[in-house]
């Protein structure tokens, strides 16, 4: 029973109420073979980040419970959580019946194209083998239920954000961030940090589901009324950069090697634009709000769950260029300079703090299956 004691202490200290059978099972397995395996991709992007954060925090709450995996084919007698439905379909069919299976499903609908439609059909056919499907947005949760996924298999848990890392800047830090990117004092800084080009090269071919064409159309309208400066990050942004150059809009493009390096990028912003046609989160939504940056977004992913129009940001239907522009101007015209919006955005996103999100994974997904 020695393996049970650390877990029991963690459970008591965090006021957790896991069933004794779960505690016994975790203690019996021990730290060498955690009973929960979260399958991530090797590439350093959202699926990997979610898996690493979830496992790290679950381990803090209940040591010896969870670990990430990049090669799940030999796992047996475990709760195996695939970071996306694509990974589940790639691996799950060849894996044994001794595991309990979970997959995350962040976004996708048949209208997105024939390849996506075929993929969703295959995923829905695999539902009898799945014990839980985790999704981040109420919009996608309703979609899954409408497709016939049983209610007891669907669990909605938002994508998390590190609210201790992504914090609002004081005046000095904001000024320093803007100066680092060469932003003039009179400029209104608009941010777009989402990969929106096809592939991992220059990205001159737009990934239309991410709405880079809509982003440029919004910028084209706003530049006629505001002294804009656009800040973009990440790979494959060539399409957007070419569009900004054609319009003569000043911009900066930066790459970051860590989340910590991303924080000053948010600190430099006045507004974050999210113009996608389909999303699961995205991370930029939560990170912006945690930094006190209002987001103007299309009604996709988690945006309808977090944005209260006029209070924590702006929300319009996909492809509504005029609506995106109007919402941006309204937020920027706030009498208090946007202070109330910044505070409201930060408060709204606290429900997505990783500590809350990971506890939900442990209590709502893993514990019932162990």
C-alpha positions in Angstrom: 0.0 0.0 0.0 3.0 2.3 0.0 2.1 3.5 -3.5 -1.3 4.6 -2.3 -0.1 7.0 0.5 1.3 9.8 -1.7 -1.9 9.7 -3.9 -4.1 9.7 -0.8 -2.2 12.7 0.7 -2.5 14.6 -2.6 -6.2 13.8 -2.8 -6.8 15.1 0.7 -4.7 18.2 0.2 -6.7 19.1 -2.9 -10.1 18.2 -1.5 -10.5 15.5 -4.1 -13.1 12.8 -3.8 -11.9 10.0 -5.9 -13.5 6.6 -5.2 -11.4 4.2 -3.1 -11.3 1.7 -5.9 -9.6 4.3 -8.1 -7.1 5.1 -5.4 -6.4 1.4 -4.9 -5.9 0.8 -8.6 -3.5 3.7 -9.0 -1.5 2.8 -6.0 -1.3 -0.8 -7.1 0.0 0.1 -10.5 2.7 2.4 -9.1 4.7 5.2 -10.7 6.7 3.0 -13.1 3.5 2.1 -15.1 1.0 4.9 -14.8 -2.5 3.7 -15.5 -3.3 6.7 -17.8 -1.3 7.3 -21.0 -1.9 10.5 -22.9 -0.9 10.0 -26.6 0.8 13.1 -28.1 2.5 13.9 -31.3 6.2 14.5 -31.6 5.6 17.9 -33.2 5.6 20.8 -30.8 2.1 22.1 -31.2 -1.2 22.2 -29.4 -1.8 18.4 -29.1 1.6 17.9 -27.5 1.2 21.0 -25.2 -2.3 19.8 -24.0 -1.0 16.3 -23.2 2.1 17.6 -21.4 0.1 20.1 -19.3 -2.6 17.5 -18.4 -0.2 14.8 -17.4 2.0 17.2 -15.4 -0.9 18.6 -13.4 -2.6 15.2 -12.9 0.7 14.0 -11.6 0.8 16.9 -9.1 -2.7 16.0 -7.9 -2.3 12.2 -8.0 1.3 11.1 -8.4 1.9 7.9 -10.4 -1.4 8.4 -12.4 -0.5 9.7 -15.9 2.3 10.0 -18.4 2.6 11.1 -22.1 3.3 8.5 -24.8 4.3 8.9 -28.5 4.2 5.2 -29.3 1.0 3.6 -27.8 0.9 0.3 -29.8 2.2 -1.8 -26.9 0.0 -0.3 -24.2 -2.2 -2.8 -22.3 -4.6 -2.5 -19.4 -4.5 1.3 -19.4 -6.7 4.3 -19.9 -5.3 5.5 -23.2 -6.2 9.1 -24.1 -5.5 10.1 -27.7 -4.8 13.8 -28.2 -6.9 14.0 -31.3 -9.4 11.9 -33.2 -6.9 11.7 -36.1 -4.5 10.0 -33.8 -7.2 7.7 -32.4 -8.1 6.5 -35.9 -4.4 6.1 -36.9 -3.6 3.9 -33.8 -6.8 2.6 -32.2 -7.8 0.0 -34.7 -4.7 -2.0 -34.2 -4.7 -1.8 -30.4 -5.9 -4.4 -27.9 -9.2 -4.7 -26.1 -7.7 -4.6 -22.6 -7.5 -0.7 -22.6 -10.1 1.9 -22.0 -10.0 4.4 -24.8 -10.5 8.2 -24.8 -10.0 10.7 -27.6 -10.1 14.4 -27.8 -12.2 15.9 -30.6 -11.6 19.6 -31.0 -13.0 20.5 -34.4 -14.3 19.3 -37.7 -17.6 19.0 -39.6 -18.6 17.3 -42.9 -19.1 20.7 -44.5 -15.3 21.4 -44.2 -14.7 19.1 -47.2 -14.9 15.5 -48.5 -11.7 14.4 -46.7 -13.0 15.7 -43.4 -16.4 14.2 -44.0 -14.9 10.8 -44.6 -12.8 11.1 -41.5 -15.8 12.0 -39.3 -17.7 9.1 -40.7 -14.9 6.8 -39.7 -14.6 8.4 -36.3 -18.3 8.0 -35.6 -18.2 4.3 -36.7 -15.5 3.9 -34.0 -17.5 5.3 -31.1 -18.6 1.9 -29.7 -14.9 1.3 -28.9 -14.5 4.7 -27.2 -15.3 5.2 -23.5 -15.1 9.0 -23.6 -14.8 11.8 -26.1 -13.4 15.0 -24.7 -14.2 18.3 -26.5 -13.4 21.8 -25.6 -16.3 23.9 -27.0 -20.0 23.8 -26.4 -20.5 24.2 -30.1 -18.6 21.0 -30.9 -20.2 19.2 -28.0 -23.7 19.9 -29.5 -22.3 18.7 -32.9 -21.2 15.4 -31.4 -24.5 14.8 -29.7 -26.4 15.7 -32.9 -24.4 13.1 -34.7 -25.6 10.4 -32.3 -22.7 10.1 -29.9 -24.2 9.0 -26.5 -24.5 11.7 -23.9 -22.6 9.7 -21.3 -19.5 9.5 -23.6 -19.1 13.2 -24.2 -17.2 15.3 -21.7 -16.7 19.0 -22.3 -13.4 20.4 -20.8 -11.9 23.6 -22.2 -8.4 23.8 -23.6 -6.3 25.3 -20.8 -4.1 28.3 -20.4 -1.3 29.0 -17.9 -2.7 32.0 -16.1 0.5 32.4 -14.1 2.6 32.8 -17.2 0.1 34.7 -19.4 -0.7 37.8 -17.3 -1.7 41.4 -18.1 1.3 43.8 -18.4 1.8 47.0 -16.5 2.5 50.2 -18.4 6.2 49.7 -18.5 6.1 46.1 -19.8 3.6 47.1 -22.4 5.8 50.0 -23.6 8.8 47.7 -23.7 7.0 45.1 -25.7 5.8 47.6 -28.3 9.3 49.2 -28.5 10.9 45.7 -29.1 8.7 45.3 -32.2 9.3 48.9 -33.5 5.7 50.0 -32.8 5.2 53.8 -32.9 3.3 55.4 -30.1 0.4 56.4 -32.2 -0.2 52.9 -33.6 -3.1 50.5 -32.9 -1.5 47.0 -32.7 -3.6 44.1 -34.0 -2.3 40.6 -33.3 -2.8 37.3 -35.2 -0.7 34.4 -33.9 -2.4 31.4 -35.6 -0.7 29.4 -38.4 -2.9 30.0 -41.4 -0.8 28.9 -44.4 -0.6 25.4 -45.9 2.4 23.3 -44.8 5.4 24.4 -42.8 7.2 26.4 -45.3 6.6 30.1 -46.3 2.9 29.6 -46.3 2.0 31.5 -49.5 -0.9 29.1 -50.1 -3.7 30.1 -47.6 -5.3 27.6 -45.3 -8.8 29.0 -45.8 -10.4 27.2 -42.8 -8.2 29.6 -40.7 -9.6 32.6 -42.5 -6.4 34.5 -43.6 -8.4 36.0 -46.5 -11.0 37.3 -44.0 -8.2 38.7 -41.8 -6.7 40.7 -44.7 -10.2 42.0 -45.7 -10.7 43.2 -42.1 -7.3 44.8 -42.0 -8.0 46.5 -45.4 -11.1 48.1 -43.9 -9.6 49.1 -40.6 -6.5 50.7 -42.0 -8.7 53.4 -43.6 -9.8 54.5 -40.1 -6.9 53.5 -37.8 -3.1 53.8 -37.8 -2.6 50.1 -37.7 0.4 48.0 -36.9 0.0 44.2 -37.3 2.0 41.7 -35.3 2.1 38.1 -36.5 3.9 35.0 -35.1 4.6 31.5 -36.1 5.3 29.6 -39.3 3.6 29.7 -42.7 2.4 33.3 -42.6 3.5 34.2 -46.1 0.0 34.8 -47.5 -0.8 37.3 -44.8 2.5 39.0 -45.0 2.2 39.5 -48.7 -1.2 40.9 -48.3 0.0 43.4 -45.7 2.8 44.5 -47.9 0.4 45.1 -50.8 -1.7 47.3 -48.6 1.2 49.1 -47.2 0.4 48.2 -43.6 3.4 48.1 -41.3 3.9 44.7 -39.5 6.4 42.6 -37.6 6.7 38.8 -37.9 8.5 37.0 -35.1 9.2 33.3 -34.2 9.2 32.2 -30.6 11.0 29.1 -29.2 9.0 28.9 -25.9 5.7 30.0 -24.4 7.6 32.5 -22.3 8.8 34.3 -25.4 5.2 34.5 -26.6 4.0 36.6 -23.6 5.6 39.9 -24.8 3.9 39.5 -28.1 0.5 39.6 -26.4 1.7 42.5 -24.2 2.3 44.6 -27.3 -1.3 44.2 -28.6 -4.4 46.4 -28.4 -6.7 43.8 -29.9 -6.4 40.2 -31.1 -8.2 39.2 -34.3 -9.5 35.6 -34.8 -11.1 35.2 -38.3 -11.3 31.4 -38.6 -14.1 29.5 -40.3 -13.6 26.6 -37.9 -11.6 26.2 -34.7 -11.2 24.0 -31.7 -9.9 26.6 -29.2 -7.7 28.1 -30.3 -4.8 28.7 -27.9 -4.5 32.3 -29.0 -8.0 33.0 -27.7 -7.3 31.9 -24.1 -3.7 33.3 -24.1 -4.9 36.8 -25.3 -7.7 37.0 -22.7 -5.3 35.8 -19.9 -3.1 38.7 -20.9 -6.0 41.1 -20.7 -6.2 41.5 -24.5 -9.8 41.7 -25.9 -10.4 39.3 -28.7 -12.6 40.0 -31.7 -13.6 36.6 -33.2 -15.8 34.7 -35.4 -18.3 32.4 -33.6 -16.1 29.3 -33.8 -14.4 27.0 -31.3 -14.4 28.2 -27.7 -15.1 31.8 -28.6 -18.9 31.7 -28.0 -18.2 30.1 -24.5 -15.7 32.9 -23.4 -16.6 36.1 -25.3 -19.5 38.3 -24.1 -19.8 40.8 -27.0 -18.9 44.3 -25.9 -17.6 43.1 -22.5 -14.8 40.6 -23.0 -14.5 41.0 -26.8 -16.4 40.9 -30.0 -18.2 38.0 -31.6 -19.7 37.7 -35.1 -20.6 35.0 -37.6 -17.8 33.5 -39.8 -16.8 35.5 -42.9 -18.6 38.7 -41.6 -15.9 41.2 -42.4 -18.1 44.2 -41.7 -19.1 42.8 -38.3 -15.5 42.1 -37.4 -14.5 45.6 -38.2 -17.5 47.1 -36.3 -16.8 45.0 -33.2 -13.1 46.1 -33.3 -13.9 49.8 -33.6 -16.4 49.5 -30.8 -13.9 47.9 -28.4 -11.2 50.4 -29.2 -13.6 53.3 -28.6 -14.3 52.4 -25.0 -14.3 55.5 -22.8 -12.0 54.0 -20.2 -9.4 53.1 -22.8 -10.4 49.4 -22.6 -9.4 48.8 -18.9 -12.8 47.2 -18.1 -12.6 44.9 -21.1 -9.1 43.8 -20.2 -10.1 42.9 -16.7 -13.3 41.2 -17.8 -11.4 39.1 -20.4 -8.9 38.0 -17.8 -11.7 37.1 -15.3 -13.6 35.1 -17.9 -10.7 33.0 -18.9 -9.8 31.9 -15.4 -12.2 29.0 -15.9 -9.7 27.7 -18.4 -6.7 27.7 -16.0 -4.7 24.5 -16.4 -5.3 23.6 -12.8 -9.0 23.6 -13.3 -8.8 21.9 -16.7 -6.5 19.1 -15.5 -8.6 18.4 -12.3 -11.6 18.0 -14.6 -9.6 15.5 -16.7 -8.8 13.5 -13.6 -12.2 13.6 -12.0 -14.5 13.5 -15.0 -12.6 11.3 -17.5 -9.8 9.2 -15.9 -11.2 8.4 -12.4 -14.5 6.9 -13.7 -12.5 4.6 -16.1 -9.8 3.4 -13.7 
